[in-house]
Amino acid sequence: MSITAALGDSVAGVAAEPPRRRARRAHLVLLGPGLIYLVLFFVVPVGALLATSLYVPVPGGDVGEYQPAFHWQNYVDALAQFWPALLRSFWFAFLATVAALVIGYPMAYVIAVRARGRKLLQGLLLVLVVAPFFTSFILRTIAWKQILADDAFVVTAMHFLHLLPADARLTATPFAVVSGLTYNFLPFMVLPIFAALERLDPRLLEAGADLYASPVTTFRTVTWPLSMPGVVAGTLLVFIPAAGDYVNASLLGNNTNTTMIGQVIDARFFKVLDYPTAASLSVVLMVAILVLVGAYVRRSGTEDLL
Amino acid sequence: MTSTSSAVTADATGAGGAALELEGVTKAFGQFVAVDDLTLTVPSGSFFALLGPSGCGKTTTLRMVAGLEQPTAGTIALGGRDVTGTRAHQRPVNTVFQSYALFPHLTVGENVAFGLKRSKAKDVAARVVDGLDLVELGHLADRKPAQLSGGQQQRVALARALVNRPALLLLDEPLGALDLKLRRQMQLELKRIQTEVGLTFVHVTHDQEEAMTMADTVAVMNHGRIEQLGSPAELYELPRTAFVANFLGQSNLVAGTVTERLTKRGLLGVDVRGTRVLVPAARAVRTDGAVLVGARPEKMRLLVGDQTPGRGENVLGPGTVTDVSFLGVSTQYQVEIPGLGTFGVFAQNLVGGATVTVGTSARLAWAVDFTFGLDGAQARDDGAVDLDDEL
């Protein structure tokens, strides 16, 4: 076969291929790197985690030696022992999410709505919101430990003002842990709400005022519902990592009434070398978050917005 | 029109529109004076248009009436009650916004019900149905605004405002975003609805044809002031400033000096570069010194060859026909007269097609009675259509 004939063949072959199939192949090529990454670093580890959660100790083996099995009892044992920490994690995460919303929504509102049109000010305020990210998460949490310490000004001032009983402290309390969670995840609340409010057409607020709605009513009936996508995104971005966090609880909490599930998993994996319990708790945490988030997104009905 | 909407009509007429009075209203943004000492009365039940180019202060005026801006000075009264200083939600005024500003998260029906709910009205549901029927959109009550066409959204915005039976309805270029055909249709529709509900409408527009079609009274605004106020026909036939003459339709204006007064016939003799042109004294803004003599293009006709002017006609020229545009019902000629400039002449196509070709030498003739005289200190092309603006 001559070269030209072969070339002609292949050209004809390409032309004959239906365009939709070619587009699909392009999609696959473009998605390839992401898919490979996800399989390697997500699907495989999750599979390993699921498998580990069912392991049993090697009979007569050393500490930390396990063998594959289908020991579902691991889940029952883990939950029976650690359900308080699991519940507390969700409770703390919930409190931190609410606090971040209460603090973050007005921040986002000021940046997006009040500073609208003043690009420089808006940029500056946004930089301030993300500025904490320039310092390590751990370092900042340790700094909070200093700020809330017994002899630091916050506690002494509160004692002086009788806002805190003389023998009470802030560190090693649930308050400190929830504060730390709120502080650390606040930017994740502010940014999506800012994005939603920025898109809000100010003329809609004028239309609200024109239709007899007071500023408060306009906020309730126009601004708030239209910022819901941002609120939902923000609350998820705070709640999910907060529920699994162990840094704040470790650094700002104590070992009794602030233990979060992340701490337990950390201790089981790295200190006790109880891999099956750590793995089964991880799976439970993951599934519980998925269920909660699914129910929340469904209930908030954000897929219907815009 | 369905019978259900007659309830709206009857009630609304009973409520009636309120008169709007602006007294010395000024709005300054820093150094820029958007509205300058504006005094204006809009009678109850009228369809009033504020007409002017962009930046003339008409939208700012409207926003002050709506309560979305507060005047720097002056008072605004609605139905005899001073509302200056009250906020938008406290005024019995509703606006149809240029962008419609429909709430995207609410259905059409919920949009229309918004104002009624805020004012704690009774039978909201029934009134929403009536309001949507009035704009013939009853079948779309459950849709979201994004699912509607531009014209439908415009009608929802109108229903959302009208359903509250406001004392005053403000329309901020509500037809600007629609294509020409839909715009014409909506103009008639709006006029019909205004007559039906009997409310006071204040309509802001830069489209002079729209203002003339719809309004009973038009105020032409420029640089934050009202240039002239009157019925569309008055403004058109007897403009009092060069800006009005050029902005509202087209005008042929030429500079001259008053040289004689024929008091017995009530005429002024004006010297236009050696040609005497007569202007009725009653139709002249000033009766001495430098004036601009004007006439509308459709009042003018071409004299070619040995054609002679009729009795009581002014004549200018000769000049040269530089352009002929055939428009179907009429033909537009451009005639260049050396030293005087270019004149437009609109001729009805009574005999089919253009009768004069480019390059022909022609004179212009028009009835003295249709001539008007303006202040000669004004620029001849003040308010003339800027091609960039029309795009």
Interface residues (C-beta under 8 A of the other chain):
Chain A: D201 R203 L204 E206 A207 G208 A209 D210 L211 Y212 A213 S214 P215 T217 T218 T221 V222 P225 L226 L305 L306
Chain B: A66 G67 L68 R87 A88 H89 Q90 V93 N94 T95 F97 S99 A101 L102 F103 P104 H105 F114 G115 R118 S119 R160 A161 N164
